[in-house]
Amino acid sequence: MRRSGTIGRIIVLLILIVLLVFGGLLWFDYLGLISSRSLFSPVYSLFGLKTAEGIAPLDADEMADLENDRYEKRLMALELRSQELDKREEDVQSKENENKQVAEELDDRRLAIEEKEKNFNLLIVERDAREANIIQIAKYINGMPPDKAVANLLSMDDQDVIDVLRAVEKMAIEEGKNSSVAYWFSLMPASRAAEIQRKMANKPVTFP
């Protein structure tokens, strides 16, 4: 009794396994995964079904067309990539040229500033040397007799005379003495004295 029950269950299990396997084969065949020419196509036709197509093995011409299509797509992708790289290279080159131009402008500006500083330093040196020279001349002339001092002043140009006279006045103020400038003007020719006095009144002070 038990033996017959066990045999029945085994038979049922085998039937289920056969049905599952057959159903799986039928389904894969219907999808075209087994063969493009289905063995069960008459069964599909009875129910108005069509098997899947397109997974069947390709012939030589179809393979060649597929390879050509892939090759063309690859070439197109490479061409687009090449164009993108060319554009990037142009952008980088343009940026480098712009940076180079900016660097050249900065160098020119730096050189111009350095040249101005150099000229300014030369002017400072010249001014200091002239100032020292004017002070030395003022001390030298201030110790001379008035007529000799006036003769030396008349041998100078007007700006040097003005600076020397201002230096003499400054030294007199610092020493608490009376300046000799007014007396020296009285000894000069009237026209020259008037011209120097006019320039002293109108020209800016160039001597500290």
N, CA, C and O of each residue as an XYZ file, in Angstrom:
832
protein
N       0.837     -1.216      0.000
C       0.000      0.000      0.000
C       0.862      1.253      0.000
O       0.672      2.210     -0.750
N       1.800      1.163      0.883
C       2.709      2.316      0.921
C       3.547      2.381     -0.342
O       3.859      3.459     -0.847
N       3.897      1.227     -0.832
C       4.747      1.182     -2.026
C       4.050      1.818     -3.213
O       4.669      2.557     -3.979
N       2.734      1.528     -3.372
C       1.982      2.095     -4.492
C       1.839      3.603     -4.360
O       1.866      4.328     -5.355
N       1.685      4.079     -3.102
C       1.592      5.533     -2.886
C       2.884      6.248     -3.228
O       2.852      7.348     -3.779
N       3.995      5.659     -2.920
C       5.304      6.243     -3.233
C       5.528      6.281     -4.730
O       6.025      7.266     -5.274
N       5.154      5.190     -5.391
C       5.305      5.139     -6.854
C       4.447      6.209     -7.519
O       4.863      6.827     -8.499
N       3.255      6.424     -6.986
C       2.367      7.445     -7.564
C       2.951      8.846     -7.427
O       2.874      9.665     -8.343
N       3.541      9.098     -6.253
C       4.137     10.429     -6.067
C       5.338     10.632     -6.984
O       5.577     11.725     -7.498
N       6.084      9.551     -7.170
C       7.244      9.659     -8.076
C       6.784      9.926     -9.494
O       7.379     10.724    -10.218
N       5.693      9.230     -9.886
C       5.177      9.436    -11.249
C       4.693     10.870    -11.427
O       4.956     11.503    -12.449
N       3.979     11.375    -10.415
C       3.499     12.763    -10.491
C       4.666     13.733    -10.587
O       4.630     14.680    -11.372
N       5.716     13.493     -9.776
C       6.897     14.360     -9.785
C       7.587     14.328    -11.137
O       8.009     15.364    -11.652
N       7.704     13.121    -11.718
C       8.332     13.013    -13.030
C       7.522     13.742    -14.095
O       8.064     14.401    -14.983
N       6.185     13.597    -13.971
C       5.328     14.301    -14.940
C       5.524     15.808    -14.823
O       5.602     16.504    -15.835
N       5.605     16.321    -13.583
C       5.822     17.756    -13.383
C       7.162     18.202    -13.961
O       7.272     19.259    -14.582
N       8.168     17.375    -13.742
C       9.499     17.719    -14.275
C       9.476     17.761    -15.791
O      10.032     18.671    -16.407
N       8.824     16.761    -16.393
C       8.726     16.725    -17.864
C       7.978     17.934    -18.377
O       8.381     18.545    -19.367
N       6.871     18.290    -17.700
C       6.098     19.456    -18.125
C       6.906     20.743    -17.998
O       6.842     21.610    -18.870
N       7.666     20.866    -16.912
C       8.494     22.061    -16.724
C       9.574     22.167    -17.790
O       9.801     23.232    -18.366
N      10.232     21.050    -18.037
C      11.288     21.062    -19.067
C      10.708     21.367    -20.429
O      11.222     22.201    -21.174
N       9.596     20.655    -20.748
C       8.960     20.896    -22.042
C       8.474     22.346    -22.161
O       8.637     22.982    -23.202
N       7.879     22.852    -21.085
C       7.404     24.244    -21.110
C       8.549     25.226    -21.275
O       8.432     26.213    -22.002
N       9.672     24.949    -20.588
C      10.838     25.829    -20.731
C      11.379     25.822    -22.139
O      11.688     26.870    -22.706
N      11.493     24.616    -22.710
C      11.975     24.533    -24.092
C      11.029     25.240    -25.041
O      11.454     25.934    -25.964
N       9.721     25.053    -24.799
C       8.735     25.693    -25.652
C       8.843     27.224    -25.569
O       8.733     27.920    -26.578
N       9.060     27.727    -24.360
C       9.138     29.184    -24.169
C      10.411     29.752    -24.800
O      10.352     30.772    -25.488
N      11.543     29.117    -24.578
C      12.793     29.598    -25.178
C      12.757     29.485    -26.687
O      13.283     30.333    -27.407
N      12.115     28.403    -27.159
C      11.983     28.262    -28.599
C      11.099     29.351    -29.183
O      11.367     29.878    -30.263
N      10.042     29.679    -28.454
C       9.144     30.739    -28.922
C       9.862     32.073    -28.980
O       9.615     32.867    -29.888
N      10.741     32.334    -28.035
C      11.501     33.591    -28.029
C      12.611     33.611    -29.065
O      13.235     34.649    -29.284
N      12.861     32.498    -29.693
C      13.898     32.439    -30.704
C      15.272     32.224    -30.140
O      16.268     32.444    -30.829
N      15.348     31.794    -28.888
C      16.644     31.607    -28.255
C      17.257     30.240    -28.551
O      18.441     30.012    -28.303
N      16.452     29.349    -29.075
C      16.971     28.019    -29.398
C      17.271     27.912    -30.884
O      18.358     27.495    -31.282
N      16.295     28.292    -31.698
C      16.466     28.191    -33.142
C      15.550     29.189    -33.811
O      14.426     29.431    -33.371
N      16.060     29.760    -34.885
C      15.202     30.692    -35.629
C      14.116     29.942    -36.396
O      13.081     30.513    -36.740
N      14.356     28.682    -36.655
C      13.354     27.840    -37.315
C      12.774     26.886    -36.272
O      13.306     25.802    -36.033
N      11.705     27.303    -35.678
C      11.135     26.580    -34.534
C      10.560     25.240    -34.953
O       9.933     25.113    -36.005
N      10.787     24.248    -34.110
C      10.180     22.941    -34.326
C       8.692     22.944    -33.998
O       7.924     22.091    -34.442
N       8.312     23.968    -33.182
C       6.927     24.039    -32.742
C       6.121     25.086    -33.518
O       5.029     25.460    -33.091
N       6.637     25.554    -34.632
C       5.939     26.585    -35.391
C       4.533     26.174    -35.813
O       3.640     27.021    -35.834
N       4.301     24.903    -36.150
C       2.893     24.533    -36.458
C       1.968     24.753    -35.282
O       0.810     25.134    -35.455
N       2.488     24.510    -34.066
C       1.657     24.726    -32.872
C       1.359     26.210    -32.703
O       0.239     26.596    -32.368
N       2.393     27.049    -32.943
C       2.195     28.501    -32.818
C       1.178     28.996    -33.849
O       0.361     29.874    -33.575
N       1.258     28.401    -35.051
C       0.357     28.843    -36.111
C      -1.095     28.575    -35.747
O      -1.975     29.368    -36.083
N      -1.359     27.448    -35.054
C      -2.724     27.126    -34.655
C      -3.313     28.211    -33.745
O      -4.509     28.499    -33.796
N      -2.456     28.801    -32.918
C      -2.912     29.840    -31.987
C      -2.635     31.256    -32.499
O      -2.842     32.227    -31.771
N      -2.174     31.377    -33.732
C      -1.908     32.693    -34.313
C      -0.690     33.384    -33.730
O      -0.644     34.613    -33.690
N       0.299     32.625    -33.278
C       1.512     33.184    -32.678
C       2.665     33.152    -33.675
O       2.693     32.340    -34.600
N       3.615     34.059    -33.457
C       4.803     34.110    -34.296
C       6.034     34.023    -33.415
O       6.096     34.627    -32.344
N       6.989     33.279    -33.871
C       8.221     33.158    -33.092
C       9.070     34.409    -33.276
O       8.963     35.118    -34.276
N       9.930     34.661    -32.262
C      10.816     35.838    -32.341
C      11.839     35.649    -33.442
O      12.296     34.535    -33.696
N      12.192     36.738    -34.087
C      13.178     36.714    -35.166
C      14.294     37.691    -34.855
O      14.121     38.577    -34.018
N      15.373     37.555    -35.475
C      16.465     38.505    -35.317
C      17.611     37.955    -34.505
O      18.691     38.545    -34.492
N      17.404     36.818    -33.813
C      18.503     36.251    -33.054
C      19.138     35.106    -33.827
O      20.081     34.467    -33.361
N      18.617     34.867    -34.980
C      19.142     33.777    -35.798
C      20.564     34.111    -36.236
O      20.917     35.285    -36.352
N      21.372     33.104    -36.476
C      22.744     33.336    -36.954
C      22.740     34.127    -38.249
O      21.905     33.906    -39.126
N      23.699     35.068    -38.360
C      23.792     35.922    -39.535
C      24.699     35.292    -40.573
O      25.663     34.602    -40.243
N      24.370     35.544    -41.842
C      25.247     35.048    -42.891
C      26.417     36.003    -43.074
O      26.520     36.999    -42.358
N      27.296     35.713    -44.020
C      28.529     36.492    -44.205
C      28.240     37.943    -44.583
O      28.877     38.860    -44.065
N      27.269     38.152    -45.494
C      26.945     39.511    -45.920
C      26.371     40.334    -44.767
O      26.713     41.500    -44.572
N      25.471     39.669    -44.000
C      24.880     40.382    -42.864
C      25.944     40.722    -41.821
O      25.917     41.800    -41.227
N      26.882     39.796    -41.603
C      27.972     40.072    -40.671
C      28.842     41.218    -41.169
O      29.272     42.063    -40.383
N      29.104     41.249    -42.484
C      29.919     42.322    -43.061
C      29.207     43.665    -42.917
O      29.833     44.670    -42.581
N      27.887     43.680    -43.174
C      27.125     44.928    -43.018
C      27.138     45.398    -41.568
O      27.273     46.589    -41.284
N      26.993     44.435    -40.654
C      27.005     44.774    -39.231
C      28.359     45.349    -38.826
O      28.430     46.340    -38.099
N      29.429     44.719    -39.301
C      30.771     45.220    -38.985
C      31.001     46.592    -39.588
O      31.603     47.455    -38.950
N      30.523     46.807    -40.825
C      30.678     48.124    -41.453
C      29.911     49.199    -40.687
O      30.391     50.318    -40.507
N      28.700     48.834    -40.238
C      27.901     49.782    -39.470
C      28.608     50.134    -38.157
O      28.679     51.299    -37.766
N      29.123     49.105    -37.491
C      29.865     49.363    -36.257
C      31.106     50.210    -36.519
O      31.425     51.112    -35.744
N      31.799     49.917    -37.608
C      32.997     50.660    -37.974
C      32.674     52.132    -38.248
O      33.395     53.027    -37.808
N      31.564     52.373    -38.993
C      31.173     53.749    -39.290
C      30.786     54.508    -38.027
O      31.137     55.676    -37.859
N      30.048     53.823    -37.128
C      29.678     54.469    -35.866
C      30.916     54.782    -35.043
O      31.006     55.833    -34.409
N      31.874     53.854    -35.059
C      33.119     54.083    -34.324
C      33.894     55.251    -34.913
O      34.430     56.092    -34.192
N      33.943     55.284    -36.253
C      34.622     56.393    -36.913
C      33.958     57.733    -36.590
O      34.630     58.735    -36.341
N      32.601     57.724    -36.600
C      31.871     58.948    -36.275
C      32.164     59.397    -34.843
O      32.366     60.583    -34.582
N      32.186     58.423    -33.913
C      32.490     58.756    -32.516
C      33.906     59.301    -32.383
O      34.150     60.260    -31.651
N      34.846     58.671    -33.108
C      36.230     59.155    -33.068
C      36.356     60.545    -33.687
O      37.128     61.376    -33.208
N      35.593     60.793    -34.756
C      35.622     62.107    -35.394
C      35.101     63.179    -34.447
O      35.684     64.257    -34.331
N      33.988     62.869    -33.768
C      33.442     63.822    -32.798
C      34.432     64.070    -31.660
O      34.610     65.199    -31.205
N      35.071     62.985    -31.213
C      36.072     63.133    -30.151
C      37.258     63.965    -30.629
O      37.785     64.795    -29.887
N      37.670     63.737    -31.871
C      38.778     64.505    -32.433
C      38.425     65.989    -32.531
O      39.243     66.852    -32.210
N      37.202     66.278    -32.977
C      36.765     67.669    -33.054
C      36.724     68.321    -31.673
O      37.099     69.481    -31.505
N      36.262     67.550    -30.690
C      36.223     68.078    -29.316
C      37.632     68.379    -28.812
O      37.870     69.414    -28.189
N      38.567     67.461    -29.087
C      39.951     67.675    -28.661
C      40.584     68.859    -29.383
O      41.339     69.627    -28.788
N      40.266     69.003    -30.687
C      40.773     70.157    -31.443
C      40.255     71.468    -30.862
O      40.988     72.451    -30.754
N      38.960     71.460    -30.486
C      38.377     72.670    -29.889
C      39.050     72.988    -28.561
O      39.352     74.145    -28.270
N      39.280     71.961    -27.764
C      39.962     72.184    -26.489
C      41.373     72.707    -26.706
O      41.832     73.596    -25.988
N      42.061     72.148    -27.707
C      43.414     72.606    -27.999
C      43.419     74.065    -28.440
O      44.297     74.837    -28.054
N      42.432     74.436    -29.252
C      42.320     75.838    -29.676
C      42.059     76.752    -28.487
O      42.631     77.837    -28.382
N      41.181     76.295    -27.588
C      40.900     77.097    -26.389
C      42.152     77.259    -25.534
O      42.447     78.346    -25.037
N      42.890     76.147    -25.370
C      44.122     76.214    -24.565
C      45.145     77.131    -25.220
O      45.798     77.924    -24.542
N      45.287     77.022    -26.553
C      46.236     77.868    -27.271
C      45.839     79.335    -27.169
O      46.684     80.212    -26.988
N      44.525     79.589    -27.290
C      44.046     80.962    -27.170
C      44.322     81.516    -25.779
O      44.721     82.670    -25.626
N      44.103     80.677    -24.764
C      44.366     81.093    -23.387
C      45.847     81.349    -23.169
O      46.227     82.307    -22.496
N      46.690     80.481    -23.746
C      48.131     80.670    -23.613
C      48.580     81.960    -24.291
O      49.424     82.683    -23.762
N      48.013     82.248    -25.469
C      48.360     83.494    -26.162
C      47.908     84.703    -25.352
O      48.615     85.707    -25.262
N      46.708     84.591    -24.758
C      46.208     85.690    -23.931
C      47.099     85.897    -22.708
O      47.433     87.027    -22.353
N      47.479     84.786    -22.067
C      48.364     84.886    -20.902
C      49.733     85.443    -21.296
O      50.335     86.223    -20.558
N      50.212     85.031    -22.468
C      51.502     85.536    -22.943
C      51.435     87.037    -23.191
O      52.358     87.777    -22.850
N      50.318     87.481    -23.796
C      50.149     88.911    -24.053
C      50.083     89.696    -22.749
O      50.683     90.763    -22.622
N      49.339     89.148    -21.774
C      49.246     89.817    -20.465
C      50.616     89.873    -19.805
O      50.988     90.888    -19.216
N      51.379     88.760    -19.907
C      52.719     88.728    -19.312
C      53.635     89.765    -19.971
O      54.414     90.434    -19.293
N      53.533     89.892    -21.303
C      54.347     90.888    -22.004
C      53.962     92.301    -21.591
O      54.827     93.158    -21.411
N      52.650     92.546    -21.441
C      52.208     93.865    -20.998
C      52.705     94.168    -19.584
O      53.118     95.289    -19.287
N      52.658     93.151    -18.714
C      53.155     93.341    -17.350
C      54.657     93.608    -17.346
O      55.140     94.443    -16.582
N      55.406     92.887    -18.212
C      56.846     93.121    -18.304
C      57.138     94.533    -18.805
O      58.020     95.216    -18.286
N      56.381     94.964    -19.827
C      56.577     96.327    -20.340
C      56.268     97.363    -19.267
O      56.976     98.359    -19.120
N      55.186     97.106    -18.515
C      54.822     98.037    -17.450
C      55.877     98.054    -16.352
O      56.209     99.107    -15.808
N      56.406     96.859    -16.031
C      57.444     96.780    -15.006
C      58.700     97.520    -15.450
O      59.312     98.250    -14.670
N      59.082     97.323    -16.725
C      60.257     98.021    -17.247
C      60.053     99.531    -17.243
O      60.972    100.292    -16.937
N      58.828     99.960    -17.588
C      58.532    101.391    -17.588
C      58.629    101.967    -16.174
O      59.156    103.060    -15.967
N      58.103    101.200    -15.199
C      58.173    101.661    -13.807
C      59.621    101.711    -13.332
O      60.037    102.657    -12.663
N      60.389    100.669    -13.692
C      61.798    100.655    -13.297
C      62.555    101.822    -13.926
O      63.422    102.427    -13.296
N      62.212    102.129    -15.186
C      62.868    103.264    -15.855
C      62.500    104.576    -15.170
O      63.349    105.447    -14.981
N      61.211    104.709    -14.797
C      60.793    105.923    -14.086
C      61.489    106.034    -12.735
O      61.930    107.115    -12.343
N      61.585    104.914    -12.028
C      62.273    104.927    -10.734
C      63.746    105.297    -10.907
O      64.310    106.053    -10.116
N      64.351    104.749    -11.956
C      65.758    105.058    -12.222
C      65.931    106.556    -12.518
O      66.829    107.209    -11.987
N      65.049    107.083    -13.379
C      65.140    108.512    -13.696
C      64.873    109.370    -12.463
O      65.520    110.397    -12.252
N      63.888    108.922    -11.636
C      63.581    109.673    -10.422
C      64.770    109.673     -9.468
O      65.104    110.699     -8.876
N      65.406    108.510     -9.325
C      66.579    108.426     -8.448
C      67.712    109.297     -8.965
O      68.435    109.924     -8.190
N      67.860    109.330    -10.306
C      68.888    110.207    -10.881
C      68.577    111.672    -10.601
O      69.467    112.469    -10.305
N      67.266    112.013    -10.702
C      66.881    113.403    -10.401
C      67.143    113.736     -8.934
O      67.583    114.838     -8.606
N      66.867    112.769     -8.054
C      67.129    112.994     -6.621
C      68.616    113.208     -6.389
O      69.023    114.103     -5.648
N      69.422    112.367     -7.038
C      70.878    112.508     -6.882
C      71.346    113.849     -7.425
O      72.153    114.534     -6.797
N      70.834    114.223     -8.604
C      71.208    115.514     -9.188
C      70.749    116.676     -8.311
O      71.473    117.655     -8.127
N      69.516    116.550     -7.764
C      69.020    117.612     -6.899
C      69.864    117.738     -5.637
O      70.200    118.842     -5.208
N      70.206    116.576     -5.041
C      71.024    116.622     -3.823
C      72.403    117.201     -4.111
O      72.945    117.975     -3.322
N      72.972    116.805     -5.278
C      74.294    117.339     -5.635
C      74.221    118.838     -5.882
O      75.111    119.582     -5.472
N      73.156    119.286     -6.556
C      73.006    120.723     -6.820
C      72.773    121.488     -5.520
O      73.297    122.585     -5.328
N      71.976    120.887     -4.628
C      71.710    121.537     -3.345
C      73.006    121.723     -2.558
O      73.267    122.791     -2.004
N      73.825    120.643     -2.520
C      75.105    120.749     -1.815
C      76.005    121.790     -2.464
O      76.696    122.546     -1.782
N      75.986    121.817     -3.790
C      76.816    122.797     -4.515
C      76.336    124.219     -4.252
O      77.151    125.121     -4.059
N      75.020    124.431     -4.244
C      74.463    125.767     -3.980
C      74.832    126.235     -2.561
O      75.209    127.389     -2.356
N      74.716    125.317     -1.590
C      75.061    125.679     -0.216
C      76.538    126.061     -0.123
O      76.906    127.023      0.551
N      77.384    125.277     -0.823
C      78.811    125.578     -0.808
C      79.091    126.940     -1.437
O      79.890    127.717     -0.913
N      78.432    127.230     -2.565
C      78.630    128.539     -3.226
C      78.119    129.662     -2.334
O      78.752    130.712     -2.229
N      76.949    129.439     -1.677
C      76.382    130.473     -0.806
C      77.332    130.787      0.349
O      77.536    131.953      0.686
N      77.911    129.751      0.955
C      78.868    129.976      2.046
C      80.107    130.712      1.531
O      80.652    131.590      2.200
N      80.536    130.330      0.323
C      81.741    130.942     -0.247
C      81.510    132.418     -0.567
O      82.336    133.270     -0.239
N      80.375    132.711     -1.213
C      80.088    134.098     -1.603
C      79.757    134.952     -0.379
O      80.094    136.135     -0.320
N      79.095    134.334      0.590
C      78.689    135.105      1.773
C      79.899    135.635      2.550
O      79.786    136.610      3.292
N      81.059    134.988      2.376
C      82.264    135.440      3.074
C      83.109    136.414      2.283
O      84.153    136.861      2.760
N      82.670    136.754      1.068
C      83.424    137.675      0.214
C      83.037    139.124      0.497
O      81.994    139.399      1.090
N      83.882    140.027      0.068
C      83.478    141.442      0.080
C      82.270    141.624     -0.841
O      82.137    140.898     -1.825
N      81.392    142.576     -0.540
C      80.147    142.726     -1.314
C      80.358    142.872     -2.817
O      79.630    142.259     -3.598
N      81.340    143.672     -3.242
C      81.520    143.875     -4.681
C      81.970    142.588     -5.375
O      81.541    142.289     -6.490
N      82.843    141.832     -4.699
C      83.298    140.577     -5.286
C      82.175    139.529     -5.284
O      82.062    138.725     -6.210
N      81.359    139.551     -4.243
C      80.231    138.622     -4.185
C      79.246    138.897     -5.306
O      78.740    137.971     -5.940
N      78.966    140.212     -5.556
C      78.043    140.581     -6.634
C      78.620    140.181     -7.992
O      77.887    139.727     -8.871
N      79.946    140.350     -8.164
C      80.578    139.980     -9.435
C      80.419    138.487     -9.688
O      80.168    138.078    -10.822
N      80.560    137.666     -8.646
C      80.369    136.220     -8.805
C      78.913    135.878     -9.112
O      78.630    134.991     -9.918
N      77.999    136.588     -8.464
C      76.582    136.322     -8.732
C      76.204    136.657    -10.162
O      75.438    135.932    -10.795
N      76.748    137.768    -10.674
C      76.427    138.197    -12.029
C      76.970    137.241    -13.085
O      76.515    137.258    -14.229
N      77.949    136.397    -12.706
C      78.503    135.436    -13.667
C      77.644    134.163    -13.762
O      77.879    133.321    -14.629
N      76.665    134.027    -12.884
C      75.798    132.847    -12.885
C      74.528    133.110    -13.675
O      74.192    134.255    -13.978
N      73.818    132.017    -14.009
C      72.498    132.202    -14.632
C      71.486    132.572    -13.554
O      71.761    132.436    -12.362
N      70.322    133.038    -13.978
C      69.347    133.609    -13.048
C      68.876    132.596    -11.993
O      68.750    132.946    -10.820
N      68.618    131.350    -12.400
C      68.119    130.369    -11.445
C      69.154    130.068    -10.372
O      68.807    129.932     -9.199
N      70.448    129.959    -10.767
C      71.500    129.720     -9.767
C      71.617    130.902     -8.824
O      71.804    130.728     -7.620
N      71.507    132.119     -9.377
C      71.568    133.324     -8.525
C      70.422    133.307     -7.510
O      70.624    133.597     -6.331
N      69.216    132.962     -7.982
C      68.044    132.926     -7.098
C      68.252    131.906     -5.982
O      67.989    132.196     -4.815
N      68.724    130.709     -6.341
C      68.922    129.663     -5.334
C      70.014    130.046     -4.340
O      69.873    129.786     -3.145
N      71.109    130.665     -4.816
C      72.179    131.089     -3.918
C      71.678    132.168     -2.966
O      71.962    132.115     -1.770
N      70.936    133.147     -3.483
C      70.409    134.215     -2.625
C      69.452    133.658     -1.573
O      69.479    134.093     -0.422
N      68.616    132.709     -1.954
C      67.717    132.093     -0.983
C      68.489    131.313      0.089
O      68.118    131.311      1.263
N      69.577    130.648     -0.343
C      70.408    129.930      0.624
C      71.084    130.906      1.585
O      71.200    130.621      2.777
N      71.529    132.052      1.074
C      72.153    133.067      1.929
C      71.146    133.599      2.939
O      71.476    133.762      4.113
N      69.928    133.869      2.498
C      68.890    134.352      3.409
C      68.573    133.298      4.478
O      68.379    133.630      5.647
N      68.522    132.032      4.068
C      68.226    130.962      5.019
C      69.329    130.849      6.075
O      69.043    130.689      7.261
N      70.596    130.933      5.638
C      71.703    130.860      6.587
C      71.685    132.044      7.541
O      71.990    131.888      8.724
N      71.334    133.223      7.048
C      71.281    134.408      7.909
C      70.195    134.262      8.979
O      70.382    134.639     10.135
N      69.042    133.697      8.555
C      67.959    133.486      9.520
C      68.375    132.475     10.580
O      68.120    132.675     11.767
N      69.030    131.365     10.145
C      69.461    130.340     11.093
C      70.515    130.875     12.065
O      70.544    130.471     13.227
N      71.377    131.776     11.598
C      72.434    132.331     12.454
C      71.976    133.573     13.213
O      72.714    134.094     14.049
N      70.767    134.051     12.930
C      70.239    135.250     13.593
C      70.924    136.530     13.164
O      71.042    137.474     13.946
N      71.377    136.562     11.918
C      72.076    137.746     11.396
C      71.222    138.405     10.316
O      70.245    137.831      9.835
N      71.609    139.609      9.954
C      70.951    140.315      8.854
C      71.476    139.787      7.527
O      72.676    139.555      7.378
N      70.579    139.595      6.560
C      70.977    139.109      5.252
C      71.604    140.212      4.431
O      71.217    141.376      4.530
N      72.592    139.830      3.608
C      73.280    140.778      2.721
C      72.617    140.875      1.360
O      73.091    141.613      0.496
N      71.514    140.134      1.148
C      70.905    140.053     -0.169
C      70.424    141.412     -0.647
O      70.655    141.780     -1.799
N      69.761    142.160      0.222
C      69.245    143.472     -0.189
C      70.386    144.407     -0.597
O      70.262    145.175     -1.551
N      71.485    144.331      0.132
C      72.640    145.185     -0.216
C      73.241    144.754     -1.544
O      73.624    145.591     -2.361
N      73.323    143.444     -1.759
C      73.876    142.971     -3.026
C      73.009    143.421     -4.208
O      73.540    143.764     -5.264
N      71.689    143.423     -4.041
C      70.811    143.896     -5.109
C      71.109    145.351     -5.451
O      71.040    145.755     -6.612
N      71.438    146.125     -4.436
C      71.717    147.553     -4.686
C      72.990    147.760     -5.478
O      73.156    148.787     -6.136
N      73.905    146.776     -5.419
C      75.164    146.876     -6.162
C      75.060    146.324     -7.579
O      75.955    146.546     -8.394
N      73.995    145.616     -7.878
C      73.818    145.042     -9.213
C      73.261    146.091    -10.162
O      72.666    147.076     -9.724
N      73.455    145.879    -11.485
C      72.766    146.729    -12.451
C      71.261    146.655    -12.216
O      70.717    145.589    -11.930
N      70.596    147.801    -12.341
C      69.179    147.886    -11.977
C      68.323    146.893    -12.761
O      67.423    146.260    -12.209
N      68.619    146.767    -14.063
C      67.796    145.877    -14.894
C      67.961    144.417    -14.466
O      66.984    143.673    -14.384
N      69.212    144.012    -14.193
C      69.463    142.626    -13.773
C      68.858    142.364    -12.397
O      68.274    141.307    -12.161
N      68.997    143.319    -11.503
C      68.435    143.152    -10.153
C      66.911    143.036    -10.219
O      66.313    142.206     -9.534
N      66.281    143.888    -11.062
C      64.830    143.859    -11.182
C      64.361    142.526    -11.772
O      63.347    141.979    -11.340
N      65.093    142.008    -12.754
C      64.731    140.747    -13.382
C      64.833    139.584    -12.386
O      63.951    138.727    -12.323
N      65.929    139.570    -11.610
C      66.111    138.486    -10.626
C      65.035    138.561     -9.548
O      64.497    137.535     -9.132
N      64.712    139.803     -9.086
C      63.680    139.950     -8.057
C      62.307    139.523     -8.581
O      61.512    138.937     -7.846
N      62.037    139.816     -9.840
C      60.768    139.415    -10.438
C      60.671    137.893    -10.510
O      59.633    137.316    -10.184
N      61.750    137.248    -10.935
C      61.748    135.787    -11.023
C      61.662    135.151     -9.645
O      61.009    134.120     -9.482
N      62.306    135.747     -8.658
C      62.217    135.207     -7.295
C      60.778    135.272     -6.777
O      60.347    134.410     -6.011
N      60.049    136.294     -7.200
C      58.668    136.440     -6.743
C      57.720    135.504     -7.492
O      56.720    135.056     -6.931
N      58.031    135.205     -8.768
C      57.115    134.404     -9.587
C      57.488    132.925     -9.680
O      56.606    132.076     -9.810
N      58.747    132.613     -9.616
C      59.158    131.225     -9.783
C      58.995    130.445     -8.489
O      59.195    130.988     -7.402
N      58.632    129.169     -8.603
C      58.519    128.342     -7.389
C      59.879    128.120     -6.753
O      60.910    128.209     -7.420
N      59.874    127.836     -5.488
C      61.124    127.607     -4.765
C      61.706    126.264     -5.192
O      61.048    125.234     -5.050
N      62.902    126.264     -5.701
C      63.583    125.019     -6.090
C      64.650    124.658     -5.082
O      65.257    123.590     -5.164
N      64.879    125.545     -4.133
C      65.895    125.288     -3.112
C      65.220    125.291     -1.755
O      64.541    126.253     -1.398
N      65.402    124.218     -0.997
C      64.682    124.136      0.286
C      65.188    125.157      1.301
O      64.684    125.213      2.423
